[in-house]
Amino acid sequence: MLVNKVRLPKAEKIAKKLEMHGDVRIDNYYWLNEKENPKVIDYLNAENAYFDEVTAHTNELQEELFAEMKARIKEDDESVPYKKNNYFYITKFKKGDQYPVYSRKFQNLEAKEEILFDVNKLAEGHNYFQLGGLSVSPNNKLVAFGTDAVSRRQYTLQFKNLETGELYPEKIENTTGGASWASDNNTVFYTQKNPTTLRSEKIFRHVLGTNPAEDELVFEEKDEAFSVYVYRSKSEKFIIIGSYSTVSTEYRILEADNPTGETRVFQPRERDLEYSIAHYDSDFYVMTNKDNATNFKLMKTPDTQTSKENWVDVIPHREDVLLEDISIFKDFLVLEERSQGLNKIRIIRWDNSADYYLPFEEETYAAGVYSNPEFDTNIIRYGYNSMTTPSSVIDFNVDDQTKTIKKESEVLGGKFDKENYKSERLWATAVDGEKVAISLVYHKNTELSKNTPLLLYGYGSYGHTIDAGFSSTRLSLLDRGFVYAIAHIRGSEYLGRNWYENGKLLQKKNTFNDFIDCAKYLISEGYTSSKHLYGYGGSAGGLLIGTVINMEPELFNGAIAAVPFVDVVTTMLDDTIPLTTGEYDEWGNPNEKKYYDYMKEYSPYDNVKSLNYPNLLVTTGLHDSQVQYFEPAKWVAKLRELKTNENLLLLHTDMETGHGGASGRFDALKETARDYSFIIDLEVT
């Protein structure tokens, strides 16, 4: 390694006193949040130059990995067409293109293709480009769409005439990108963001051909703990405005054929009452935690009497089954459930003539229902994959219970055979006795021992569950003798809603302990050792990595923290930073002393000490809207100041992108190749 031959970047120390609840913190790198300060950009560029120089010897490996990953992708590829309102919609990629082409065909797949958007043309001249929120009008003649060329998730909303190709002149800035059409084909409802905090806070009504500055405000969410969105019900009857926080929801409804009417509240918000709604016939179906239904249940109510006293049970609460989602069709209901960590898809006919689950046979897998926009159909479309099985899109016929595989993702390159890989699910015992699942995969020829390299991935926040799915890029690790593992730690909903509740707020440390205990279990069972163990997490998963390496700095040989949320206390005290106020019910509000004290105990930045830290790669994007670039930058500066060994410490800032990284499909592969080369190099050095 060239660490000692290259000049280490050094951030200037400018002490800033931060005081709360009588506690004083000195932040020497607080100044790095001054994005317009040339010294900040100079520092980030210096870190990038250091990264480039230290990793220069891996350039060939990165190119090799990129070539492998790209070779596995079917460059000429297209989605399975889906039908909505007499049109089949298709997304396709052409060889060599970074971005998709969106098209449609009228009534049948043999019809002439209409190109809606060629994103490659729209992206010309941009280092980053994202097209989102495509929404076609009820008469099929117009489309609303959003574009983001900065990677800040602030979309410009526009409109296109699909018959003439004409773009309407109006541009609506700072939106979420999507729009919902009223029945008149002339009115849309859209969400606007707060320009500072980026919170989705207002719903406007826009009439095509009018000045957006004159758009009428339909609803403003004034509670900073809530965000808003708008959509049209699958039944097409209602425009629905949703307000949501971590622990509470509220909806407003408006008949889609009366766009200038007054919205009415479905059920007023109550703390700890969560619900979501779907319309069918003359009823709303309500998925809710009402009556202490921790894992949620399904209820229904007439669409004219929507307050909670009118709700009646359809699917009662179950202690061992989490109800995750529902899809409503003309003749049947589809439930997406989770039991013992695994996805289940259940079909119930409205006439009660059938009630059954789709069969899935692998030990660990991921399955989920697609959006299925058609209401009057006997076909359910769902996706399935596992750690050894590429993604498949499957149509299930509810009438005869047969299935048709519409598409199985191809892994090109001539080397992939699913029989060459093994997948397992293990159960580690956490420090408090809870059983924590680990899904893992490896090549059948990999000899499991203390010398086996293993990459352990974790997230564990917001109730977001990481399922055991397939990745073609991951094969580049597996074919080099790595084991890849996912720790299904608390903070997710892998084992139900309580699994999430026991990994947030004043129980957040369970998340970190679970990850550590999974790592130690894998070592004790002979899958690897600390010399060959690597951790990986992004965003809130980057917080996980940062906390874990403070708690057990010598448990891992190396770790990757992507866009990591590591300055928890300072960020959660700054309500001008995007996401902060909406996340008090996830992390706690540090303006209250008990939460301040608790999060200070684990916040990675506040707990950097003089320790022998593992080799570490930290990545961020200058325009990140979710975790601001200065959190990882400050963290690396402090680690560089205090760490007591010569292990690698690298910061890479993409000066063009944000939280999601590169927008082009090949550029994204280069980022993965960069990350993989970091840990592969640690194994061979």
Protein Blocks (a to p, Z undefined) as FASTA:
>chain_A
ZZlmpccdddddddddddeehiacddfklmmmmmklmklmmmmmmmmmmmmmmmmmmmmm
mmmmmmmmmmmpcfbacdddddeehiacdddddehiabdcddddehiakbccddfbdfkl
mmgoiabdcdehiacdfklpaccddddfkonopacdddddfknopacfbdcehiehiacd
dfkopaccdddddfklopafbdcdddehiafklpccfbdcfbfkbccdddddfklmaccd
ddddfkbccdddddfklmmbccddfbdcdehiacddddehjaccdddfehhianopaddd
dfklmbfklpccfbdcdfkbccfbdcddfkbccddddeehiacdddddfklpaccddddf
bfbdcddddfklafbdcbdcdddddfklccddddddfklopacdfbdcddehhlacfklp
ccdddddddfkopacdddddddfklccdfklccddddehighiacdddddfklmmmmmno
pacdddddehiaknojklmmmmgcjlmmmmmmmmmmmmmmmmmnopacfklgccddehjl
mmmmmmmmmmmmmlpfbdcdehiafblmlmmmmmkbghklmmmmmnopakbmklmmmmmm
momklmgccdddddddddddfklckbgfklmmmmmmmmmmmpcbfbdcdddddfkbcfno
pfbfklmmmmmmmmmmmmmmmmmZZ
